């Protein structure tokens, strides 16, 4: 495992991108959008600064209840040429949460538009959604075609049965879970392990070539 990924948003203060890279961080995933209209005001700056520092950059969308196609539109328009994309599927503390069906429709739209499925970030929320829907096999949900970014602040992540393994494991939010909690240039932050080597992380971040999709 490789402890080399952080995720950030407008709540995160970066004091030195150089220090972030020197601390061993190889990849950064930033919040881009939420719902169908909200754009994180720091996303464009984070993208430019992260790429200038030579770090791999990704974007995530916080899903909410509502039109998943409109949410995908906003996300893709904001993410631009960002290759690594993620759906954040968790309870919405500010309103209605995205449903399982909406999440499936969202990732399907991303696939149709880009030729690649996004990653799925979640913890107990996706496990509970699968349990409520009686989903135990990969063929029962399109979410199984996404790579898994599991959030679980325990000694080891528990992977839902529709995935063979996790790709990223967010093991701490900077306080809960086991350390290390901090990164030079950021301080306490969300940190994730990658299930592989540095070479495998670089290959994963670029992803396979897009497959042909309908217009």
C-alpha positions in Angstrom: 0.0 0.0 0.0 1.1 3.5 -0.7 0.1 6.4 1.6 0.3 9.1 -1.1 -3.2 10.6 -1.8 -5.1 13.5 -0.1 -8.5 15.0 -0.9 -9.2 18.7 -0.5 -11.9 21.3 -0.8 -12.5 25.0 0.0 -12.2 24.0 3.6 -8.5 23.1 3.1 -5.7 25.5 3.4 -2.6 24.7 1.4 0.4 26.6 2.7 3.0 25.0 0.4 2.4 22.8 -2.6 6.2 22.1 -2.7 6.0 20.8 0.8 3.0 18.6 -0.1 5.0 16.9 -2.8 8.1 16.6 -0.7 6.0 14.9 2.0 5.4 12.0 -0.4 2.0 12.9 -1.7 1.6 11.9 -5.4 -2.1 12.5 -6.0 -4.6 15.1 -5.0 -8.4 14.8 -5.5 -10.3 18.1 -5.1 -13.9 18.9 -4.7 -15.3 20.3 -7.9 -19.1 20.4 -7.6 -22.1 19.6 -5.4 -25.6 19.0 -6.7 -26.6 20.6 -10.1 -25.4 24.1 -9.4 -22.7 24.5 -6.8 -19.0 24.9 -7.9 -16.3 24.8 -5.2 -14.7 28.3 -5.5 -11.2 26.9 -5.0 -11.3 24.2 -7.6 -9.8 26.0 -10.5 -7.0 27.4 -8.3 -6.3 24.0 -6.7 -6.2 22.4 -10.1 -3.7 24.9 -11.5 -1.4 24.9 -8.4 -1.5 21.1 -8.0 -0.5 20.5 -11.7 2.1 23.2 -11.5 3.6 21.3 -8.6 3.8 18.2 -10.7 1.2 16.2 -8.7 -1.5 14.1 -10.2 -4.9 15.8 -10.0 -8.4 14.5 -9.7 -11.9 15.9 -9.1 -14.9 14.7 -7.1 -18.6 15.6 -7.2 -20.7 15.5 -4.0 -24.0 13.9 -5.1 -27.3 15.2 -3.8 -30.9 14.4 -4.5 -32.1 15.7 -7.8 -31.5 15.3 -11.6 -28.3 13.2 -11.9 -27.8 14.1 -15.5 -27.8 17.8 -14.6 -25.3 17.0 -11.9 -23.1 15.2 -14.3 -23.3 18.1 -16.7 -22.1 20.6 -14.1 -19.4 18.2 -12.9 -17.9 17.6 -16.3 -18.1 21.2 -17.3 -16.2 22.2 -14.2 -13.7 19.3 -14.2 -12.6 20.1 -17.8 -9.7 17.9 -18.9 -9.3 16.3 -15.5 -8.9 12.5 -16.1 -9.6 11.1 -12.7 -13.2 11.6 -11.7 -15.1 10.5 -8.6 -18.7 10.5 -7.3 -18.9 11.2 -3.5 -21.9 9.1 -2.4 -22.7 9.9 1.2 -25.4 11.5 3.4 -26.0 15.2 2.6 -25.9 17.2 5.9 -27.4 20.2 4.0 -30.4 18.6 2.4 -31.7 15.5 0.6 -29.2 12.8 -0.1 -28.5 11.2 -3.5 -30.4 7.9 -3.9 -28.9 4.7 -5.1 -30.8 4.9 -8.4 -29.6 8.5 -8.9 -26.0 7.4 -8.2 -26.3 4.7 -10.8 -27.7 7.2 -13.3 -24.9 9.6 -12.5 -22.1 7.2 -13.1 -23.8 5.9 -16.2 -23.9 9.4 -17.6 -20.2 9.9 -16.8 -19.4 6.7 -18.7 -21.5 7.7 -21.7 -19.9 11.1 -21.9 -16.3 10.1 -21.2 -15.9 6.4 -22.0 -14.8 5.7 -18.4 -16.6 5.0 -15.2 -15.7 7.3 -12.3 -14.5 6.2 -8.9 -17.1 5.8 -6.2 -16.2 7.3 -2.8 -18.4 6.1 0.1 -18.4 4.3 3.4 -21.3 3.0 5.3 -23.8 4.9 3.1 -23.2 2.6 0.1 -23.2 -0.5 2.2 -26.6 0.5 3.7 -28.0 1.4 0.3 -27.0 -2.0 -1.0 -28.5 -3.8 2.0 -31.8 -1.9 1.6 -31.9 -2.8 -2.1 -30.9 -6.4 -1.6 -27.8 -6.0 -3.7 -25.1 -8.6 -3.1 -23.7 -9.3 -6.6 -21.9 -7.0 -9.0 -24.4 -7.6 -11.8 -27.2 -6.0 -9.6 -25.7 -2.5 -9.7 -23.8 -0.4 -12.3 -21.9 1.1 -9.4 -19.8 -2.1 -9.3 -18.2 -0.9 -12.6 -16.7 2.0 -10.7 -13.4 1.6 -8.9 -13.9 1.8 -5.1 -12.6 4.6 -2.8 -13.7 3.3 0.6 -13.9 5.7 3.6 -13.5 3.8 6.8 -11.5 4.9 9.9 -10.6 1.5 11.2 -7.6 -0.8 11.2 -8.6 -2.2 7.8 -11.4 -1.4 5.3 -14.4 -3.6 4.9 -15.2 -3.9 1.2 -18.8 -4.3 0.0 -19.2 -7.7 -1.8 -19.8 -6.1 -5.3 -16.2 -5.1 -5.5 -13.3 -7.5 -5.4 -11.0 -5.0 -3.6 -10.6 -1.4 -2.8 -8.4 1.0 -4.9 -8.2 3.9 -2.4 -8.8 3.7 1.3 -9.5 7.0 3.2 -8.2 5.9 6.5 -8.4 9.2 8.3 -10.1 12.6 8.2 -7.1 14.1 10.0 -8.5 13.2 13.4 -10.4 9.8 13.4 -8.7 6.6 12.5 -5.1 5.7 12.7 -2.3 8.1 11.8 -0.4 9.6 10.2 -3.0 12.5 10.2 -0.9 15.4 8.8 0.8 16.3 5.6 3.5 19.0 5.4 2.1 22.1 3.6 -1.5 21.2 4.7 -1.6 20.0 8.3 -4.4 17.7 9.4 -6.3 16.5 6.3 -8.1 13.6 4.6 -5.5 11.0 3.7 -5.9 7.9 1.6 -3.8 4.7 0.9 -3.5 3.4 -2.6 -3.7 -0.3 -3.1 -0.5 -0.6 -5.1 2.9 0.9 -6.0 3.9 4.3 -7.2 4.2 3.0 -10.8 0.7 1.4 -10.5 -0.7 4.7 -9.1 0.6 6.6 -12.1 -0.9 4.1 -14.5 -4.2 4.1 -12.6 -4.4 7.9 -12.5 -4.2 8.1 -16.3 -6.6 5.3 -16.7 -7.2 3.0 -19.6 -8.2 4.5 -23.0 -11.9 5.4 -23.2 -14.2 2.8 -24.8 -16.7 3.6 -27.5 -20.0 4.9 -26.2 -23.3 6.1 -27.6 -23.5 9.7 -28.6 
